Amino acid sequence: MPRAGLSPRVVAEEAARLCDEEGFDALTLASLAKRLGVAAPSLYKHVDGLAALRREVALKGMAELAEVLREAAVGRSGAPALRAAADVYRGYARARPGRYAALQHAPGAGDEEAQRVAAAPVSVLAAVLRGFGIGDDQAVHAIRALRSALHGFAHLEANGGFRLPEDLDESYRLLVEGFVRAFESWPAGVAARTGDD
């Protein structure tokens, strides 16, 4: 029986659930239509094709990740903020694997909405880094390093890449503590090194 009350928001939310349950690559118009109890062509009333649907899942993931990072970091600074943000980052990747996979691609150059939404989690991380005295001229480098490490761990964990019996939580804790130490001694920015304002 066809499902009543479909809207772009309902379709995007169900697509995100499908991705989390079956994987981002499992998202097709046919698979989503089946879950919603409608014919695939009827989805075009609510979404402009598969690419647009995947974009919606990515936007949802970006916004959600930004929110959990913000909630974790608020009221904290420096090492406590970094630890809290890292914990929720891993938690989000584990709890919402399909959405997490969707948000790994940078938005297109002309997609201003997606660029704005994608900037939100990065801005939270930049705020966390300011607690270590890392200024804007070094923030991009530090964020790239941190995201690479956190994503690498999350990706390997999700795909069964850690087979040895040692505790994964301890491995992750040590990874984060390594970044705490790295950020506490992060090289000063160009202005600080030269004395320029």
VENRAMO-V412946 format. One record per backbone hydrogen bond with DSSP energy under -1.0 kcal/mol. NH is the residue of the N-H (numbers start at 1). CO is the residue of the C=O. Records with the same first field share a line. If there is no record, write none. Layout:
NH=CO ; CO
This chain:
11=7
12=8
13=9
14=10
15=11
16=12
17=13
18=14
19=15
20=16
21=17
22=18
23=19
26=23
27=24
32=28
33=29
34=30
35=31
36=32
37=33
38=33
42=39
43=40
44=41
45=42
46=43
47=43
49=47
53=49
54=50
55=51
56=52
57=53
58=54
59=55
60=56
61=57
62=58
63=59
64=60
65=61
66=62
67=63
68=64
69=65
70=66
71=67
72=68
73=69
74=70
76=73
82=78
83=79
84=80
85=81
86=82
87=83
88=84
89=85
90=86
91=87
92=88
93=89
94=90
95=91
96=92
100=96
101=97
102=98
103=99
104=101
111=108
112=110
115=111
116=112
117=113
118=114
119=115
123=119
124=120
125=121
126=122
127=123
128=124
129=125
130=126
132=129
133=130
134=129
138=135
139=135
142=138
143=139
144=140
145=141
146=142
147=143
148=144
149=145
150=146
151=147
152=148
153=149
154=150
155=151
156=152
157=153
158=154
159=155
160=157
161=156
171=167
172=168
173=169
174=170
175=171
176=172
177=173
178=174
179=175
180=176
181=177
182=178
183=179
184=180
193=189
194=190
195=191
